[in-house]
């Protein structure tokens, strides 16, 4: 300490004193540089350095962490103007921005934690991303996760499956008991689903019409019933004049599992019934 040489700078007479290359310049207070200052090794400041034009570091040492590179700062760095980075800006800790961030190119972020809101372009402001399978909050400022969207589509307000069974050939039933013509089983119906059933078929009498001798057909739910009263279609047409029947039925029962639907026909009194072109279409609807 006793061997330090004072540095004398007199701007009036352009007097400059140089330090030996092996010495270190200690500045106890601030240093104001109106022109330029060239430092070939290290400049360590314990206080403030103010440059009225530019502060240029011409070294090319690459920075790989917070303590390497051409300039390192043990404390914080305050910038009242713009920060322009020509290369890569690497931040290993946290960054706090009280204003706006304007990125003209691409920003690659490993993790983003937003305490407030965000929006894209002129779109809606978003303040939360929800994991909510029924989307019950109906929030105009929320996004949903992919899993929630899929769960909602899978389980609410859509057609889940369509099944069909067809028997076009003519069958003759000479019994007063309803006999199966065609059967359709819908497997794996969900607990919250309903099933719409569309049944169509043609009825004929095997012999010419006699008063009171009717052919009858119906579509039933095996082991249960449809919404409303049972529909039985009656006809007394003979041969090619068979009557075409068309019914829409609604299975509103709850409970998961398989459901079976059947088209049946029977005769009344002495006329055998002929049933043909029997088709069942079942549509499972997911209901919220």
C-alpha positions in Angstrom: 0.0 0.0 0.0 2.9 2.4 0.8 4.4 2.0 -2.6 1.4 3.2 -4.5 2.1 5.9 -7.1 -0.5 8.7 -7.3 -2.3 9.0 -10.7 -2.3 12.7 -11.7 -4.5 13.8 -14.6 -4.7 17.5 -15.4 -7.1 18.1 -18.3 -6.0 21.8 -18.6 -2.5 20.8 -19.6 -3.2 17.4 -21.0 -1.0 15.9 -18.4 -1.4 12.1 -18.1 0.5 9.8 -15.9 0.8 6.2 -16.9 0.9 3.3 -14.4 3.3 0.5 -14.8 1.7 -2.5 -16.5 1.9 -4.6 -13.4 0.1 -2.1 -11.2 -3.6 -1.9 -10.3 -5.7 1.2 -10.4 -7.9 1.6 -7.3 -10.8 4.1 -7.5 -12.4 4.7 -4.2 -15.3 6.8 -5.5 -16.8 7.3 -8.9 -15.0 7.8 -12.2 -16.3 10.0 -15.0 -14.9 9.4 -18.5 -15.7 12.1 -21.1 -13.7 10.5 -23.8 -12.4 7.0 -24.0 -10.6 4.7 -21.5 -8.5 1.8 -22.7 -7.9 -1.0 -20.3 -5.7 -3.9 -21.4 -6.4 -6.2 -18.5 -9.1 -5.9 -15.8 -11.1 -3.0 -14.5 -12.6 -3.6 -11.0 -15.0 -1.1 -9.7 -16.3 -1.0 -6.1 -18.4 2.1 -6.8 -19.7 3.8 -9.9 -18.3 4.3 -13.4 -20.1 6.9 -15.6 -19.4 7.3 -19.3 -20.9 10.3 -21.1 -20.6 8.6 -24.6 -19.9 4.9 -24.7 -18.4 2.2 -22.5 -16.8 -0.3 -24.9 -15.2 -3.6 -24.0 -13.2 -4.8 -26.9 -12.2 -8.2 -25.5 -13.6 -11.3 -27.1 -13.7 -13.7 -24.2 -16.9 -15.8 -24.5 -19.3 -16.0 -21.6 -20.5 -19.5 -20.5 -22.0 -18.5 -17.1 -22.6 -15.6 -14.8 -18.9 -15.2 -13.8 -17.2 -15.4 -17.2 -16.9 -13.3 -20.3 -15.6 -9.8 -21.1 -17.7 -8.1 -18.4 -19.1 -9.5 -15.2 -21.3 -7.9 -12.5 -21.5 -9.2 -9.0 -24.6 -7.2 -8.3 -27.6 -6.1 -10.4 -27.5 -4.1 -13.7 -29.8 -1.2 -14.2 -30.6 -0.1 -17.7 -32.8 2.9 -18.2 -32.9 2.7 -22.0 -33.1 -0.1 -24.5 -31.0 -3.3 -24.3 -29.9 -4.5 -27.7 -28.3 -7.9 -27.9 -26.6 -8.9 -31.2 -25.9 -12.5 -30.1 -27.5 -14.8 -27.6 -28.9 -13.6 -24.4 -28.6 -16.3 -21.7 -30.3 -16.0 -18.4 -29.7 -18.6 -15.7 -31.7 -17.1 -12.9 -35.0 -15.2 -12.8 -35.9 -12.2 -14.9 -38.4 -9.6 -13.8 -39.9 -7.2 -16.4 -42.2 -4.4 -15.3 -42.9 -3.2 -18.9 -43.4 -4.9 -22.2 -41.3 -7.5 -23.9 -41.1 -7.1 -27.7 -39.6 -10.0 -29.6 -39.2 -9.6 -33.3 -37.8 -13.1 -33.9 -38.2 -16.3 -32.0 -38.1 -16.7 -28.2 -37.2 -20.2 -27.0 -38.3 -20.6 -23.4 -37.9 -23.7 -21.4 -40.4 -22.8 -18.7 -42.8 -19.8 -18.4 -44.7 -18.9 -15.3 -47.1 -16.0 -15.8 -48.6 -14.4 -12.7 -51.0 -12.2 -14.6 -52.6 -12.5 -18.1 -51.5 -13.0 -21.6 -53.0 -12.6 -25.1 -52.0 -13.2 -28.7 -52.6 -10.5 -31.2 -56.0 -9.0 -30.9 -57.4 -12.1 -29.3 -59.0 -12.5 -25.9 -57.0 -12.1 -22.7 -56.2 -15.4 -21.0 -55.6 -15.7 -17.2 -55.7 -19.5 -16.6 -55.4 -22.9 -18.3 -57.9 -25.3 -16.8 -57.9 -29.1 -16.5 -61.7 -29.5 -16.4 -63.2 -32.5 -18.2 -66.8 -31.1 -18.2 -65.8 -27.5 -19.0 -68.4 -26.5 -16.4 -66.8 -23.1 -15.5 -67.6 -21.7 -18.9 -64.8 -19.2 -18.4 -64.3 -16.7 -21.3 -60.7 -16.0 -20.2 -59.6 -19.6 -19.8 -58.0 -22.2 -22.0 -58.5 -25.9 -21.6 -55.9 -28.7 -21.6 -55.9 -31.2 -24.5 -56.9 -33.9 -22.1 -59.9 -31.9 -21.0 -61.0 -31.2 -24.5 -60.8 -34.8 -25.5 -62.7 -35.9 -22.4 -65.4 -33.5 -23.1 -65.7 -34.5 -26.8 -65.7 -38.2 -25.8 -68.3 -37.9 -23.0 -70.7 -35.0 -23.7 -73.0 -33.9 -26.5 -71.9 -36.1 -29.4 -72.6 -39.3 -31.3 -70.5 -42.0 -29.8 -71.4 -44.9 -32.0 -73.8 -46.0 -34.7 -74.8 -49.7 -35.2 -77.1 -51.3 -37.8 -78.6 -54.7 -38.4 -80.6 -55.7 -41.5 -82.6 -58.7 -42.6 -84.1 -58.1 -46.1 -85.4 -61.6 -46.9 -89.1 -62.3 -46.3 -90.0 -64.4 -43.3 -93.4 -66.0 -42.6 -94.5 -66.4 -39.0 -97.7 -68.3 -38.3 -98.0 -67.7 -34.6 -99.9 -65.2 -32.4 -96.7 -64.8 -30.3 -94.3 -62.1 -31.4 -91.3 -63.7 -33.1 -87.8 -62.1 -33.7 -87.0 -61.1 -37.2 -83.8 -59.2 -36.6 -81.8 -58.3 -33.5 -79.1 -55.6 -32.8 -76.8 -55.4 -29.8 -75.1 -52.1 -29.0 -72.1 -52.9 -26.9 -70.4 -50.7 -24.3 -73.1 -48.0 -23.9 -71.9 -45.4 -21.4 -73.7 -44.6 -18.2 -74.6 -41.1 -19.3 -75.6 -42.0 -22.8 -79.0 -42.3 -24.5 -79.8 -44.4 -27.6 -82.0 -43.4 -30.5 -83.4 -46.4 -32.4 -84.9 -46.2 -35.9 -86.8 -49.3 -37.0 -88.3 -50.0 -40.4 -89.9 -53.1 -42.0 -92.6 -54.3 -44.3 -95.7 -56.3 -43.2 -97.9 -58.5 -45.4 -100.6 -61.1 -44.9 -99.9 -64.6 -46.3 -103.6 -64.9 -47.4 -106.2 -62.4 -48.6 -107.5 -60.1 -46.0 -110.3 -61.4 -43.8 -112.1 -59.1 -41.4 -110.3 -59.0 -38.0 -107.2 -60.9 -39.3 -104.3 -58.5 -38.9 -100.5 -58.7 -39.2 -98.5 -56.9 -36.5 -95.0 -55.8 -36.0 -93.0 -53.9 -33.4 -89.5 -52.9 -32.2 -88.6 -53.7 -28.6 -85.8 -53.2 -26.2 -84.8 -56.6 -24.8 -85.1 -56.5 -21.0 -86.5 -53.0 -20.9 -88.6 -50.5 -22.6 -88.4 -47.3 -24.7 -89.5 -43.8 -23.6 -93.3 -43.6 -23.9 -95.9 -46.2 -24.7 -95.1 -49.3 -26.7 -95.7 -48.9 -30.5 -97.3 -51.8 -32.3 -97.9 -51.5 -36.0 -100.9 -53.4 -37.5 -101.6 -54.1 -41.2 -104.0 -56.1 -43.3 -102.3 -55.9 -46.7 -102.0 -59.0 -48.8 -99.0 -60.1 -50.9 -97.2 -57.3 -52.8 -99.3 -54.7 -51.2 -97.5 -55.0 -47.9 -97.4 -52.0 -45.6 -94.1 -50.3 -44.8 -93.6 -49.4 -41.1 -91.2 -46.8 -39.7 -90.7 -46.0 -36.0 -88.3 -43.7 -34.1 -87.8 -44.8 -30.5 -85.8 -43.3 -27.6 -84.0 -45.4 -25.0 -83.5 -43.0 -22.1 -82.4 -45.5 -19.5 -79.2 -44.8 -17.5 -76.6 -47.4 -16.8 -73.5 -48.6 -18.6 -73.5 -51.9 -20.5 -74.9 -53.6 -23.6 -78.4 -53.0 -25.0 -80.2 -55.2 -27.4 -83.1 -54.2 -29.7 -85.3 -56.5 -31.8 -87.9 -56.2 -34.6 -90.7 -58.8 -34.2 -93.8 -59.8 -36.0 -96.9 -62.0 -35.3 -100.3 -62.9 -36.9 -103.7 -62.4 -35.3 -106.3 -65.1 -35.8 -105.7 -67.2 -38.9 -103.5 -65.2 -41.3 -99.8 -65.9 -41.3 -97.7 -62.7 -41.3 -94.9 -62.0 -43.8 -92.2 -59.6 -42.7 -89.3 -58.3 -44.9 -86.8 -55.5 -45.3 -86.3 -55.2 -41.5 -83.7 -52.7 -40.4 -82.6 -51.4 -37.1 -80.3 -48.3 -36.7 -79.1 -47.5 -33.2 -77.3 -44.2 -32.4 -75.6 -43.8 -29.0 -75.7 -40.1 -27.9 -73.5 -38.8 -25.1 -75.5 -36.5 -22.9 -74.1 -34.0 -20.4 
